[in-house]
Amino acid sequence: MRAEIFDPRTDPEPVYWKQLRVTAGLRADWAWEVLAAQAWGARTVQLITVLFDGATPKAVVNAAWLGAPLHRFSFAGAGSRPWVGAVHVRGPGSGAVPGWWLADDVPFTVLSESYARAMRRELGPGCLALVLRQVTEEQAAQAGRFKVVRPTERIWTFPIHEWSDPEAWLMTLSRSRRSNLRGIFRRVRENEDLEIRVQTGTTDLDEVRVIEAMRWNDDKYGGRLIPRVRTLSGYLRALVAQPDVHSTSYIDRRTGELIAFGTALDHPTVPIVRSWTQRPAEQGGAKYLYFYHLSKQVEWAIAGGKKGAELGKGKAQEKQSLGAVPSDQAAMAVPIRPW
C-alpha cells in the first residue's frame, strides 16, 4: 500500500480528509484543526498516516513518535524528532480508543506490516517498534509470533440498543441504584441555583475556566517521572467548536462558578462520553452530578437511536452500577523489521 504521512502542525489538511472522516466514521477529535492543536501541545511528534490502495484510502492511523531524547517538561519542536524509539498508536487526545481505522476489506496485519514499514522509511532506522493501544484478543492473535501483549484497563460501554427508552434502562438497574438516580433527578430539578448549559459546536465557551476546572481531574492522574500534559485552551477551543461535540457546563448561579463540565463526541452509532471534571467535594462540589451527567448521556443516546455509548476507562464500579458493560483491551508491541 502507498502511504501519505502528515504532521498536522505543519502540513495542510488533505483535500480528501473531510470525506474520509465521514467514510471512516472518525469523530470530532479527528478534525484536522483539532489534530493540529493537539499536536502543538504534545511532548512527542504526532503523525497522521493514510494508506491507499491505488487512489482509494483504505486505512488511517494516528501515532506519536516516542523515544530519546525525551521531553519531560517541554513540547516537541516543529523540527525535532527522536533519534531512536517506537511508534505509539493511540486515539488522538485519548488512549482509551483505538488510533486507527481500517476499511472492511483490510486485515489488521496491515498495521504491523505496511504501516510499520512506512513509518520506518519515514523515521529512519531508529524506529524500532510499533506499539498499539486498545487491541482486542482477536486482533493480537493475527499479529504473528514476535510480539508482546499486556492487558490494559477495561473499556466501558452503555449497550444503548438494548433499551427502548430511559425508563427501560432504569428498570435494568438494581433497586438501590434506581432509587438513588430518581433522587438525584429530583434533587437537580429542585435546585434553582444550578444552571445546566448544554452547547453543541460552541464558539463562546469560556475555555480558560473549563481548563482550570479540568485540573481537578488531572491532578488525580499526574505522574512523577513525566508530569501530565495539561489541556491547552487552543485544543479545547477547536474541539468544542466541532458541530458533533456536545459540551455540558454545570454552573452555580449564586457565584457564577463552574461546578462540573463534560463533553461527548457524537457518532452515527457509538458516541463517546469523552471528558468529565467536577469540583472536589471539599471545595463545594457535588458528586451526584457525575451520575446525573451519565444518565443524561444515556437519554441522549437512546433518543438518537444509537447502538452504544462509550465511556472510556476508570470508575468501573460506578459505570457497572449504571448498566455499562466492559470490554477487555490490551497493548501490543511488535518489532519493526529493517527490510
C-alpha positions in Angstrom: 0.0 0.0 0.0 1.1 3.6 -0.7 1.4 5.8 2.4 0.9 9.5 2.9 2.3 10.8 6.2 1.4 14.1 7.7 2.4 16.3 10.7 -0.8 18.3 11.4 1.3 21.1 12.9 2.9 22.0 9.6 1.0 20.1 6.8 -2.3 21.5 5.5 -5.4 19.4 5.6 -5.6 16.9 2.8 -8.3 17.7 0.2 -9.9 14.3 0.8 -9.8 14.5 4.7 -13.4 15.6 5.4 -14.9 12.9 3.2 -12.5 10.3 4.6 -13.7 11.2 8.1 -17.3 10.6 7.0 -16.4 7.3 5.4 -14.4 6.1 8.3 -16.8 7.4 11.0 -14.0 9.3 12.7 -15.2 11.5 15.5 -14.6 15.2 16.1 -11.2 14.6 17.6 -10.0 13.6 14.1 -11.0 17.0 12.6 -7.8 18.5 11.2 -7.8 21.7 13.2 -8.3 19.6 16.4 -5.4 17.3 15.4 -3.2 20.3 14.8 -4.0 21.9 18.1 -3.4 18.6 19.9 -0.1 18.1 18.1 1.2 21.5 19.0 0.5 20.8 22.7 2.2 17.4 22.8 5.6 16.4 24.1 6.1 14.0 21.2 5.8 14.3 17.4 2.2 13.4 16.3 1.8 11.9 12.9 -1.2 11.0 10.8 -0.8 8.3 8.1 -3.2 7.4 5.3 -2.7 4.2 3.4 -4.0 3.9 -0.1 -4.9 1.1 -2.5 -4.5 2.9 -5.7 -6.3 6.2 -5.3 -8.6 4.9 -2.5 -7.9 5.5 1.2 -8.0 2.2 3.0 -6.6 3.0 6.4 -5.9 5.9 8.7 -3.5 5.8 11.7 -2.8 8.3 14.4 0.5 7.8 16.3 3.1 9.5 18.4 6.8 9.0 17.7 8.2 8.2 21.2 11.9 8.0 22.0 15.1 9.6 23.0 15.7 12.4 23.7 12.7 12.5 26.0 10.7 15.8 26.6 9.6 15.7 30.2 8.6 19.4 30.6 8.5 20.9 27.1 6.6 20.5 23.9 8.1 18.8 20.8 9.7 21.4 18.5 8.4 21.6 14.9 11.7 20.3 13.5 12.8 18.0 16.3 12.4 14.2 16.3 13.7 11.4 18.5 16.7 9.5 17.1 15.6 6.2 18.4 12.2 4.9 19.8 8.9 3.4 18.9 5.7 4.4 17.1 2.8 4.6 19.6 -0.6 4.2 18.0 -3.5 5.5 20.1 -6.6 7.7 19.6 -5.9 11.4 19.2 -6.0 13.1 22.5 -7.1 9.9 24.3 -5.5 6.4 24.9 -8.9 5.0 25.6 -9.8 4.5 22.0 -8.0 2.8 19.1 -5.9 5.1 16.9 -6.7 3.6 13.6 -9.5 2.9 11.1 -9.3 0.1 8.5 -11.6 -0.5 5.6 -13.7 -3.7 5.8 -11.5 -5.5 3.3 -8.2 -4.6 5.0 -6.8 -7.1 7.5 -5.5 -6.0 10.9 -2.0 -7.1 9.9 -1.7 -4.1 7.6 -0.7 -2.2 10.7 2.2 -4.4 11.6 3.3 -4.8 8.0 2.6 -2.0 5.5 2.1 0.8 8.1 5.1 -0.3 10.2 7.4 -0.3 7.2 6.1 3.1 6.1 6.9 4.6 9.5 10.4 3.1 9.4 11.1 4.6 6.0 9.8 8.0 7.3 11.5 8.0 10.7 14.7 6.1 9.9 16.5 3.0 11.3 15.9 4.3 14.9 12.2 3.4 14.5 12.5 0.0 16.2 9.0 -1.0 17.3 5.2 -0.4 16.9 3.0 -0.1 20.0 -0.8 -0.4 19.6 -3.2 0.6 22.3 -6.8 -0.9 22.7 -6.1 -4.1 20.8 -8.6 -6.9 21.1 -7.6 -10.5 21.8 -8.6 -11.5 18.2 -6.5 -8.7 16.7 -3.5 -9.6 18.8 -3.8 -13.2 17.6 -3.3 -12.0 14.0 0.0 -10.3 14.6 2.3 -13.2 14.4 4.7 -14.8 16.9 7.0 -11.8 17.6 5.0 -9.6 19.9 4.5 -8.6 23.5 0.8 -8.3 24.6 -0.2 -6.9 28.0 -3.7 -6.4 29.3 -4.8 -2.8 29.9 -7.7 -1.3 31.8 -11.1 -2.3 30.5 -13.2 0.0 28.4 -16.9 0.5 29.4 -19.8 0.9 27.1 -23.6 1.5 27.6 -25.5 -1.1 25.4 -28.0 1.6 24.3 -29.6 -0.8 21.7 -31.0 -2.9 24.5 -33.1 -0.1 25.9 -36.2 1.3 24.2 -36.4 4.4 26.5 -34.8 5.8 29.7 -37.3 4.0 31.9 -36.4 0.7 30.3 -32.8 1.4 31.1 -33.6 2.3 34.7 -35.6 -0.9 35.2 -32.4 -2.9 34.4 -30.6 -1.4 37.3 -30.6 -2.5 40.9 -33.3 -1.2 43.1 -30.9 0.8 45.2 -29.2 2.4 42.2 -32.6 3.1 40.6 -33.8 4.8 43.7 -30.6 6.7 44.0 -30.9 8.1 40.5 -34.5 9.1 40.9 -33.5 11.0 44.0 -30.7 12.7 42.0 -33.1 13.7 39.2 -35.4 15.2 41.7 -32.6 17.0 43.5 -31.4 18.6 40.3 -34.9 19.6 39.2 -35.5 21.3 42.6 -32.1 23.1 42.7 -32.8 26.6 41.4 -29.2 27.6 42.0 -27.9 25.1 39.5 -27.7 26.1 35.8 -27.1 23.3 33.3 -25.8 24.7 30.0 -25.7 22.3 27.0 -23.9 23.6 23.9 -23.3 22.0 20.6 -20.5 23.2 18.3 -20.0 26.2 20.5 -17.6 29.1 19.9 -18.4 31.0 23.1 -17.2 28.5 25.7 -15.1 30.1 28.5 -12.3 27.6 27.8 -9.9 29.1 30.4 -12.4 28.5 33.2 -13.0 25.0 31.9 -9.3 24.2 31.7 -8.9 25.4 35.3 -11.7 23.0 36.2 -10.0 20.1 34.4 -7.1 20.4 36.8 -9.4 18.9 39.5 -9.4 15.7 37.4 -5.9 15.9 36.0 -4.3 16.2 39.4 -5.6 12.7 40.3 -3.6 11.1 37.4 -0.4 13.1 37.2 2.8 11.1 37.0 6.0 11.9 38.9 8.6 11.0 36.3 6.7 12.7 33.4 4.0 15.2 34.6 0.6 15.0 32.9 0.2 17.4 29.9 -2.5 19.9 30.7 -5.3 20.5 28.2 -4.4 23.7 26.3 -7.0 26.3 25.5 -6.4 26.1 21.8 -7.1 22.4 21.7 -10.3 22.7 23.8 -11.5 25.7 21.7 -11.0 23.7 18.5 -12.7 20.6 19.9 -15.9 22.1 21.3 -16.4 24.2 18.1 -16.9 21.0 16.1 -20.6 20.5 15.1 -20.6 17.0 16.6 -19.3 17.9 20.0 -21.7 18.4 22.9 -20.5 20.4 25.9 -22.3 20.4 29.3 -21.5 23.0 31.9 -22.9 22.9 35.5 -22.8 26.4 37.0 -23.7 27.8 40.4 -26.0 30.7 39.7 -25.2 32.3 43.0 -21.5 32.6 42.4 -21.2 32.0 38.7 -18.6 29.4 39.4 -18.2 26.3 37.2 -19.0 23.2 39.3 -18.6 20.5 36.7 -18.0 20.1 33.0 -18.3 17.3 30.4 -18.0 16.7 26.7 -19.5 14.0 24.4 -18.3 13.3 20.8 -21.2 12.3 18.6 -21.1 9.4 16.1 -23.7 7.7 13.9 -23.7 4.6 16.1 -21.4 4.8 19.1 -20.7 8.3 20.6 -18.1 8.8 23.3 -18.6 10.4 26.6 -15.1 12.0 26.3 -14.3 14.1 29.4 -15.6 14.8 32.8 -14.4 17.0 35.6 -16.0 18.3 38.8 -15.1 20.4 41.8 -13.9 18.3 44.7 -16.5 17.8 47.4 -14.4 19.7 50.0 -14.5 22.7 47.7 -18.2 22.7 47.3 -18.5 20.1 44.6 -21.5 17.7 44.1 -20.5 14.1 43.4 -24.1 13.2 42.4 -23.6 15.3 39.2 -21.4 12.6 37.7 -24.3 10.1 37.9 -26.7 12.7 36.6 -24.5 13.5 33.7 -24.1 9.9 32.6 -27.8 9.4 32.9 -28.4 12.3 30.6 -25.9 10.8 28.1 -28.0 7.6 28.2 -31.2 9.6 27.5 -29.5 11.4 24.6 -28.1 8.3 23.0 -31.4 6.4 23.3 -33.3 9.4 21.7 -30.7 9.4 18.9 -31.1 5.7 18.2 -27.5 4.9 19.0 -26.1 1.4 19.2 -24.0 2.2 22.3 -22.2 4.9 24.1 -18.6 4.5 25.1 -17.4 5.7 28.5 -13.7 5.1 28.4 -11.7 3.7 31.3 -11.9 4.1 35.0 -14.7 4.3 37.6 -15.5 0.6 36.9 -17.8 0.2 39.9 -19.8 3.3 39.2 -20.2 2.6 35.5 -21.2 -1.0 36.1 -23.9 0.1 38.5 -25.3 2.2 35.7 -25.6 -0.7 33.3 -22.3 -0.3 31.4 -20.6 -3.4 30.2 -16.8 -3.9 30.0 -14.6 -4.9 27.0 -11.1 -6.4 27.6 -8.3 -4.5 25.9 -4.6 -4.9 25.6 -1.5 -3.0 24.5 0.7 -4.8 21.9 4.3 -4.2 20.9 5.8 -5.7 17.8 9.3 -5.1 16.4 9.6 -3.4 13.0 11.6 -5.3 10.5 14.6 -3.5 8.9 13.5 -4.7 5.4 
